[in-house]
Amino acid sequence: MMKPIKRRKQMKVSFDKDFISALSDPAWSALFADVKVAGLAAESLTRAVVSKFGLGFGKVVRVTPQKYENIPGLKGSRVDVEAESGDNELAVYELQILYDRALPQRNLLAASHRISGSIPAGTDTSEYPVMMPRITVINICCYNIRDDCENADVIQPVQMRFGTPPHDVADDQYSVFYVQMPQFIAGEPDLADGFDCWMFTIWKSHELRKKPQEVVDMHLELKEFAARDGGFAQFCGRFDRIAADEGARKEYIMWLDESIRQRSIVDSAVEDAVAPLLEQLSEQAALIAELRAQLRKDK
């Protein structure tokens, strides 16, 4: 028996040209593009996600914005946060927002480039383990990564594990955390928690078409979090300036138009692929109905 097709739960994310959404790549890029003034915000958000999953987060060494350019099929930006972990090892955190269904494959490919780039040419393979950096990728997604019922958690972790029980971690140097926004907004946020404060503010800013600072001003708990977390306060303050910048607005409109075009292409392709199947199912259903009617006659 053929299993029913499962679809990823996706939020209804709509954008307009009168408001720069915090869930857009141009806003994300502009917010974290200038490390001298945005490094604290990147560190705060990274720390909030990593800590939520119970991992340690050491002293930040470097924050570097990255822009995907001149790469076919890839648009977006990310921020690399490098920190010393508890065992005095350098950990690399890639923080990004991308609307891309192929994120798991893309994350693995990006990690392989970083790993190979950290090892000098001609190095004996036996030396690889001690030279590989620890890589943690953080993606904030407007859809659930998994199609089954196992995706109930807001943060979906992915690690390399052995294929047979007990499925222990095969390599803890590489891991991915998908922040699934549909799962977050489906629950009750705990605004005493730093991660929930970040996610609630980002989503409500988008949903209500308000600047992050306006959302903060609506909730005492968020005001208190901003007062004790300089990175979060920096994020909210910088968004106000970016939203008023003419260059940022032009980039946002260009991105919006391209996003709508790409979505239209995908929807059309899906429709073209599904239409013949639906027609076939309809014919089969008609045939089954005819056979059932014949059986009732025979009785």
Summary of the structure (lengths in Angstrom):
residues: 299
radius of gyration: 22.9
end to end distance: 27.8
largest distance: 82.8
contacts: 804
relative contact order: 0.13
helix: 51%
strand: 18%
